[in-house]
Amino acid sequence: MKHRIIAAGILLVFLIAGYTYFINRETIYIDQTLTGESVHWKLEMAAKGSAYFKTKKDVLHVESDGDYQLTLTYKGTLDEIQTMRSIKIDQRQPMFTSLQETSDSAPTSLTFQYKNHLSASAINAIKEGETLTITVTWDGENGDTETIELQ
């Protein structure tokens, strides 16, 4: 009988601890691909991850676990970007991401790929269907800056 009371007490402690851990906790999951285009570029963002929001003593605690891959494709020919040596991708909110690639030689592909971690705010924005605005800047003879909206 004493063992049953101890086992019931231990089970009660685990139940209370589990309830306390999950109370006021919201979990957001995403597995989406966003696309957009500008005059010269096509951009695809594959995002997968989760964000956890928990309020404890009136303080919001946030965790995230996710990654995204950007695939940027030039719509023209390799000849058109042969003088390009630098390309920069900026996304201010919610990801605050700036990716830059420089090279001493001409590109050998029309496609550029980048991977990075997803923040909880980015996961939430994607889940809510917000439009993400990306700025692409490249140098060279045909260099320019263009904005792409991902949806």
C-alpha positions as a Markdown table, in Angstrom:
| # | Residue | x | y | z |
|---|---|---|---|---|
| 1 | Met | 0.0 | 0.0 | 0.0 |
| 2 | Lys | 2.8 | 2.4 | 0.9 |
| 3 | His | 4.4 | 1.8 | -2.6 |
| 4 | Arg | 1.1 | 2.7 | -4.3 |
| 5 | Ile | 0.9 | 6.0 | -2.3 |
| 6 | Ile | 4.5 | 6.9 | -3.3 |
| 7 | Ala | 3.9 | 6.0 | -6.9 |
| 8 | Ala | 0.7 | 8.1 | -7.0 |
| 9 | Gly | 2.6 | 11.0 | -5.4 |
| 10 | Ile | 5.3 | 10.8 | -8.0 |
| 11 | Leu | 2.7 | 10.6 | -10.8 |
| 12 | Leu | 1.0 | 13.7 | -9.3 |
| 13 | Val | 4.3 | 15.6 | -9.3 |
| 14 | Phe | 4.9 | 14.7 | -13.0 |
| 15 | Leu | 1.4 | 15.7 | -13.9 |
| 16 | Ile | 1.6 | 19.1 | -12.2 |
| 17 | Ala | 5.1 | 19.7 | -13.7 |
| 18 | Gly | 3.8 | 18.9 | -17.2 |
| 19 | Tyr | 0.8 | 21.0 | -16.8 |
| 20 | Thr | 2.9 | 24.0 | -15.6 |
| 21 | Tyr | 5.2 | 23.5 | -18.5 |
| 22 | Phe | 2.5 | 23.5 | -21.2 |
| 23 | Ile | 0.1 | 26.1 | -19.6 |
| 24 | Asn | 0.0 | 29.4 | -21.6 |
| 25 | Arg | 2.1 | 27.8 | -24.3 |
| 26 | Glu | 1.4 | 28.2 | -28.0 |
| 27 | Thr | 3.2 | 26.2 | -30.7 |
| 28 | Ile | 3.3 | 27.3 | -34.4 |
| 29 | Tyr | 4.4 | 24.9 | -37.1 |
| 30 | Ile | 5.2 | 25.8 | -40.7 |
| 31 | Asp | 6.2 | 23.9 | -43.8 |
| 32 | Gln | 5.7 | 26.3 | -46.6 |
| 33 | Thr | 7.2 | 27.5 | -49.9 |
| 34 | Leu | 6.9 | 31.2 | -50.7 |
| 35 | Thr | 7.6 | 32.5 | -54.2 |
| 36 | Gly | 8.0 | 35.9 | -55.9 |
| 37 | Glu | 9.5 | 37.5 | -58.9 |
| 38 | Ser | 11.0 | 40.8 | -60.1 |
| 39 | Val | 12.1 | 42.0 | -63.5 |
| 40 | His | 15.4 | 40.0 | -63.4 |
| 41 | Trp | 15.0 | 37.5 | -60.6 |
| 42 | Lys | 12.8 | 34.6 | -59.4 |
| 43 | Leu | 13.0 | 33.8 | -55.7 |
| 44 | Glu | 11.7 | 30.8 | -53.8 |
| 45 | Met | 11.9 | 30.4 | -50.0 |
| 46 | Ala | 11.3 | 26.9 | -48.5 |
| 47 | Ala | 10.6 | 27.3 | -44.8 |
| 48 | Lys | 10.1 | 24.6 | -42.2 |
| 49 | Gly | 10.1 | 24.9 | -38.5 |
| 50 | Ser | 8.3 | 25.6 | -35.3 |
| 51 | Ala | 8.1 | 28.4 | -32.7 |
| 52 | Tyr | 7.1 | 28.1 | -29.1 |
| 53 | Phe | 5.6 | 31.0 | -27.2 |
| 54 | Lys | 5.0 | 30.7 | -23.4 |
| 55 | Thr | 4.0 | 33.2 | -20.8 |
| 56 | Lys | 5.4 | 32.7 | -17.4 |
| 57 | Lys | 5.0 | 35.3 | -14.6 |
| 58 | Asp | 3.8 | 37.8 | -17.3 |
| 59 | Val | 7.0 | 37.4 | -19.3 |
| 60 | Leu | 6.9 | 36.0 | -22.8 |
| 61 | His | 9.5 | 33.3 | -23.5 |
| 62 | Val | 10.1 | 32.4 | -27.2 |
| 63 | Glu | 12.0 | 29.5 | -28.7 |
| 64 | Ser | 12.3 | 28.5 | -32.4 |
| 65 | Asp | 13.6 | 25.6 | -34.3 |
| 66 | Gly | 13.5 | 25.9 | -38.1 |
| 67 | Asp | 15.5 | 26.7 | -41.2 |
| 68 | Tyr | 14.8 | 28.2 | -44.6 |
| 69 | Gln | 16.4 | 27.9 | -48.0 |
| 70 | Leu | 16.4 | 30.7 | -50.5 |
| 71 | Thr | 16.8 | 29.8 | -54.2 |
| 72 | Leu | 17.4 | 32.9 | -56.3 |
| 73 | Thr | 17.4 | 32.4 | -60.0 |
| 74 | Tyr | 18.4 | 35.0 | -62.6 |
| 75 | Lys | 15.8 | 35.0 | -65.4 |
| 76 | Gly | 18.3 | 36.0 | -68.2 |
| 77 | Thr | 21.4 | 34.4 | -69.5 |
| 78 | Leu | 24.8 | 33.8 | -68.0 |
| 79 | Asp | 26.3 | 36.2 | -70.5 |
| 80 | Glu | 24.2 | 39.0 | -69.0 |
| 81 | Ile | 25.7 | 38.5 | -65.5 |
| 82 | Gln | 29.3 | 37.7 | -66.5 |
| 83 | Thr | 30.6 | 40.9 | -65.0 |
| 84 | Met | 28.7 | 40.3 | -61.7 |
| 85 | Arg | 31.0 | 39.7 | -58.7 |
| 86 | Ser | 28.8 | 40.5 | -55.8 |
| 87 | Ile | 25.1 | 39.8 | -54.9 |
| 88 | Lys | 23.3 | 40.8 | -51.7 |
| 89 | Ile | 20.0 | 39.8 | -50.4 |
| 90 | Asp | 18.3 | 41.8 | -47.6 |
| 91 | Gln | 15.1 | 41.0 | -45.7 |
| 92 | Arg | 14.6 | 43.4 | -42.8 |
| 93 | Gln | 11.5 | 42.2 | -41.0 |
| 94 | Pro | 10.8 | 39.8 | -39.5 |
| 95 | Met | 14.0 | 37.9 | -40.4 |
| 96 | Phe | 16.5 | 40.7 | -40.3 |
| 97 | Thr | 18.6 | 38.8 | -42.7 |
| 98 | Ser | 21.4 | 40.1 | -45.0 |
| 99 | Leu | 23.2 | 37.6 | -47.2 |
| 100 | Gln | 26.1 | 38.6 | -49.4 |
| 101 | Glu | 28.2 | 36.6 | -51.8 |
| 102 | Thr | 31.3 | 37.9 | -53.5 |
| 103 | Ser | 33.6 | 36.2 | -56.0 |
| 104 | Asp | 36.7 | 37.0 | -58.1 |
| 105 | Ser | 35.2 | 35.2 | -61.0 |
| 106 | Ala | 32.0 | 35.2 | -63.1 |
| 107 | Pro | 29.0 | 33.2 | -62.0 |
| 108 | Thr | 28.9 | 29.7 | -63.5 |
| 109 | Ser | 25.2 | 29.2 | -62.7 |
| 110 | Leu | 22.0 | 31.3 | -62.9 |
| 111 | Thr | 20.9 | 29.9 | -59.5 |
| 112 | Phe | 22.2 | 30.9 | -56.1 |
| 113 | Gln | 21.2 | 29.1 | -52.9 |
| 114 | Tyr | 21.4 | 30.2 | -49.3 |
| 115 | Lys | 20.3 | 28.5 | -46.1 |
| 116 | Asn | 19.8 | 30.1 | -42.7 |
| 117 | His | 17.9 | 29.7 | -39.4 |
| 118 | Leu | 14.3 | 30.9 | -39.0 |
| 119 | Ser | 13.5 | 33.1 | -36.0 |
| 120 | Ala | 10.3 | 32.8 | -34.1 |
| 121 | Ser | 9.1 | 36.1 | -35.5 |
| 122 | Ala | 9.7 | 34.9 | -39.0 |
| 123 | Ile | 7.9 | 31.6 | -38.4 |
| 124 | Asn | 4.9 | 33.6 | -37.0 |
| 125 | Ala | 4.9 | 36.0 | -39.9 |
| 126 | Ile | 4.9 | 33.2 | -42.5 |
| 127 | Lys | 2.2 | 31.3 | -40.6 |
| 128 | Glu | 0.1 | 34.5 | -40.5 |
| 129 | Gly | 0.5 | 34.9 | -44.3 |
| 130 | Glu | 2.4 | 38.2 | -44.1 |
| 131 | Thr | 4.2 | 39.3 | -47.3 |
| 132 | Leu | 8.0 | 39.2 | -47.0 |
| 133 | Thr | 9.8 | 41.9 | -48.9 |
| 134 | Ile | 13.3 | 40.9 | -50.2 |
| 135 | Thr | 15.7 | 43.3 | -51.8 |
| 136 | Val | 18.3 | 41.9 | -54.2 |
| 137 | Thr | 21.3 | 44.0 | -55.2 |
| 138 | Trp | 24.0 | 42.9 | -57.6 |
| 139 | Asp | 26.9 | 44.6 | -59.3 |
| 140 | Gly | 28.3 | 44.4 | -62.8 |
| 141 | Glu | 27.4 | 45.8 | -66.2 |
| 142 | Asn | 23.7 | 45.0 | -65.7 |
| 143 | Gly | 23.8 | 45.5 | -61.9 |
| 144 | Asp | 20.8 | 47.0 | -60.1 |
| 145 | Thr | 18.6 | 46.7 | -57.0 |
| 146 | Glu | 15.1 | 45.0 | -57.2 |
| 147 | Thr | 12.5 | 44.2 | -54.7 |
| 148 | Ile | 10.7 | 40.9 | -54.5 |
| 149 | Glu | 7.6 | 40.2 | -52.5 |
| 150 | Leu | 7.2 | 36.6 | -51.3 |
| 151 | Gln | 3.8 | 35.2 | -50.7 |
